[in-house]
Amino acid sequence: MHNRYFSSDPAQNKIAVELYETVKDLPLICPHGHVDPRLFSDPDYTFGSPVDLLIIPDHYIFRMLYSQGVTLESVGIPRKDGSIVEGDHRKIWQLVCDNWCLFRATPTGIWIRDELADVFSITEKMNSDNAQAIYDAIDEKLQSDAFKPRTMFERFNIEVLATTDAATDTLDHHQAILDSDWNGRIVPTFRPDSVVNLDFDGWRDNIDVLSNVSGITVNDYQSYIQALEQRREFFKSMGATATDHAALTAYTEVLSDADAEVIFQRALAGEASAKDAARFTGHMLIEMARMSSEDGLVMQLHVGSFRNHNPIIHQNFGRDMGADIPIRAEFTKNLRPLLEKYGNDLNMTLILFNLDETTYSRELAPLAGHYPILRLGPPWWFFDSWMGMHRFLDDVVETAGIYNTAGFNDDTRAYPSIPTRHDVWRRACADWLARQVVRGFIDDEDANDMIKALSYDLAKQTYRLDS
């Protein structure tokens, strides 16, 4: 349906369709996501089976199945101990389709349905009876040249796509892309969590890797900072325009070099406490802001996820396997130490992402509506949905306007879902703006300017992707 998801009110529907028409074919700016750069470094890369592509990498799917008693082993999720999990991908696909009713009215249900229709030309509703026929249809397409990642990049009309890469990554795949004769723009993003958050799995070993890749022996706080600065410079030379940071809370604290050294030495010795970890992360967020003010990399901060909440899943399957739960967040006091130092710095941008919706109108919109460095990222994770997008716009625009937001990013590992996610955002914005026109808050000229900004301009400008 061309007008799917729009309001049934005739006046609003008509305006929404007209607004959507002006942006539906704009190029996609994808400034933050988790697509593996290996897809593009090898021109002959193939996705494997439909399960390899659509099920095993997608925690939105297997977390819902797990909530209904479907084991992760039965959908082929690898275990850390290497023990056997289900390897018959047709059987896994059948199991998912047998339970597809679980995704009714969810964002995942919308994304997969639209993705199958728009990317794979499959319009049948997934169910037990047609599971194998749909598997065959997807599998046949995945074997064709039209479904090679580079070809899909061009068909999706992606102008630029940013990956998310560990601070210790050598970016070999990015180098291979640059060395090739393909002109797709894939840029890295500097993600230092594994060497900044002292409670990150394997932090001590990651510091040794940091030493190796930076060429700087990290044995104290000063050499640690120098190594991080070297990595940022390297990422920037490879095309990066942004950094990304995950923390449980938005807590920031200025530590003296002496205090930072004491905590760092305790961490090297394996003796850092949970309090040490929280203080050090808070301090390093301010240090990363300082570096961004100097090197111009846009800083992203994602907070509010209690990661790996289920210890059994973490123990057996590793990090980020669907057991991540939002917590209550606070920004006004927690961010103040950082904002006191850099909040008025016109040389840097800090984009905030958050899983506590109650903070949008209470804290985030007022903060972004004042401090020049702040921009609000789009609804994230559990709220990357039609309703979540409308609530976000309702909560922030009256106070911060749209020009203190960062537009849209798909934040996905599921490469074929990218055009669908952008399409849902563009439709949601068109519908929301149409409602404002009908009610007389804005006129048609405003709405046309705003839909283009929300769909394209803001992301490109905020992430400094103009060059």
Secondary structure, 3 states (H helix, E strand, C coil): CCCCCCCCCHHHHHHHHHHHHHHCCCCEEECCCCCCCHHHHCCCCCCCCHHHHHCCCCHHHHHHHHHCCCCCHHHCCCCCCCCCCCCCHHHHHHHHHHCHHHHCCCHHHHHHHHHHHHCCCCCCCCCCCCHHHHHHHHHHHHCCHHHCHHHHHHHCCEEEEECCEECCCCCHHHHHHHHCCCCCCEECCEECHHHHCCCCCCHHHHHHHHHHHHCCCCCCHHHHHHHHHHHHHHHHHCCCCEEEEEECCCCCCCCCHHHHHHHHHHHHCCCCCHHHHHHHHHHHHHHHHHHHHHHCCEEEEEECEECCCCHHHHHHHCCCCCCCEECCCCCCCCCHHHHHHHCCCCCCCEEEEECCCCHHHHHHHHHHCCCCCEEECCCCHHHCCHHHHHHHHHHHHHHHCCCCECCCCCCCCCHHHHHHHHHHHHHHHHHHHHHHHHHCCCCHHHHHHHHHHHHHHHHHHHCCCCC
